[in-house]
Amino acid sequence: MNAILRPTLVLFTALTVLTGVAYPLVVTGVGQAVFPAQAAGSLVLRDGKPVGSALIGQNFSDPKHFWGRPSATGPQPYNGTASSGSNQGPLNPALTDAVKGRIQALRDADPGNTAPVPVDLVTASASGLDPHISPAAAAYQVARVAKARGLPVATVQALVAQQTQKPLAGFLSEAQVNVLQLNLALDAQQ
């Protein structure tokens, strides 16, 4: 019995130390050395204080700010501990009603805007946490934000263009705009 138990305990202890202590410490150390911002949560700082993460959306509802994609997390929007999609298919009446309601809310917020509403302003992402919108979704909101802030439309358009992240290597993704960073840049204009 001792001949079997001793090697088993030694192997168990060695693997526990290796995979439960050494490996996590090495991976964490390398991550913090090579990718310090990402390892710290990709925090966005304002005046040295964290105001959010570049990887998790925030719920902006003030007309003076750009609005992000709807969040499917509950009970509050953009809840990182409840990441999930709505799991509603395109034929689901609840999804259809939600999209119609979101379109109407966008139309009510900017009655003069007759442009087609970009799909990413009325549908949630798969995670429900997406911090980005398309350049078309940002352009759709420019007039409302400019009017609410008393800024020229061209100024807000230039800010959107400046904050638009180009596709990786020119073709590996789509252009996108981080809503938090755009709103922080917009707040800095005032």
N, C-alpha and C positions, 0 to 999 in steps of 0.2 A: 504494500500500500504506500509506504514512504517513498519507494522508488518511482511511483507515478505522481504522487502529490507534490513532492518538492520541485521537479521540473515544471509542472503545471503552474505552480505559484510563482516561480521565477519568471516564466514566460509571460504570465498574466501581468506581473508587476512591471516587467521590462516594456511590454507593449502599452501598458497604461501610461507610463512615464513618456514613452516615445510619441504616442499618438494623442495623448491627453494633455501633455505639458510642453514637450519640446517642439513638436510640429506647430501647434498654435502660436507659440512664442516666436518661432522663426518666421512664419507667414505674416504675423502681425508686424514684426520688426521690419521685414522687407517691404510690406505694404506702406508703412509709415515713412520709410526712407525713400522709396521710389515714387509713391503716389500720396504725398502727405495731405493734400486737400481732399482727395477722394476717401482716404482712410478716416478722415475726421468728419465725414458725412456730407461733403460738398457744400459746406455752409456758406451762405451769402451774408457778408458783413456790411453793416452800415454804421459808421462812426465807431468801428471797433466792436460792435455788438452784433451777435447773430440775429438775423431777421427771418431766416428760413433756409431751406435747402434748394439748391439748383435742380434737385432730382425729384422733389415733391411739390405739387401744385398748391396754391393757396386760394382761399375763397375771397375773391374781390367782387364787391357788389356796388361800390360807389361809382356813379357815372363818370367821375374824374379819372378812373383807372380802366385799364384794359381788363377784360374778363377772360378767364381761361376756359378750358373744356369743362363741361359738367362732371361732377364726381359721382361715382356710383357707390362710394363707401358710406357707411352709416354707423352711428346715428348722425355724426357730423361730417361735412364734406372734407375730403382730403385727409382722412384719418389713416395714417400710416399703419396702424395696427389692425385695420379692417380692409386691407387691400383686396379688391375683387371687382369684377365687372358686374353688370346687372344680370347677365346671362339671359337676356331677353332677345329672342330672334326677331328678324325683320317683319314677321307677320304677327307678332304679339301685339294685341290691342293696347296693352299698357305702355309699350315702347312708343307706339304711334301717338298715343295721347300725350306722353311726356315730351316728345319731339315737337308736336303741335303747340304745346304750352310754352316751350322754350323759344320757338320761333315767334310766338305772339309777344312774349316778354321782350325779345330783342326789338321787334317792330315798335312796341310801346315806348321803349327807351329811346328810340331814334326814329320818330314817325316819318321824317323826310327821306330816310334811306330806303330806296326801292330795289337795291341790289339783291341778288340771290344770297341767302344766308349760307355761309360755308358750313359744311357738314360737321366739322369739328367743334363748332359752337353749340351744337344741339345734341351731340351724342357723346357718351362717356368713353374713355379709353378702356382697354382690357383690364388694367390695374385699378382704374378709378383715381389714379394719383398723377396723371400726366401733367407736367409743368409747362408744356409747350403747346403753342397753337401754330397753325400754318400762317405764312405771310398773308394769304387771302383773308383769314380770320382777323388778323390784326388790321389789315386795310379796311375791312368792313366796319371796324370800330373807330377809325381815325376821326371822322367828322364829329361823332358824339363826344369823344374825349376832348377834341380841340375846342368845341363849343362850351363844354362844361368847365374847362380850364381858362377859357378866354385866350387861347393861343391860336396863331395862324395854322391852318391845315397843313401848309407846307412844312412848318416846323415839326409837327407831330409825325408827318410822313417821313421826314428825314431821320427822326429818332427811331422809327420802326425799321427803316433801311439799315441804320447803324447797328441795331440790335438783332438783325436777322442773321442767324447762323447758317452758313453755307453748307451744302452737302459734304460729307466726309469724302475726300479725294475726288470731289466733283461729281460723284455718281453713286456712292454707296448708301446714301440716305436721301431724305428730302430736306429742303430748306425749312427752318423752323425758328420760332421766336419764343424765348423763355419769358413768360408773363411776369414773373417776379422781377427779373432783371430789367425788363422794359419799364415796369411801373416805378422801380427805384430810379432809373435814369430820367423818367418823366418827372418824378418828384424833385429831382436835383435841378431841373430846369426852372422851377418856380423860385 
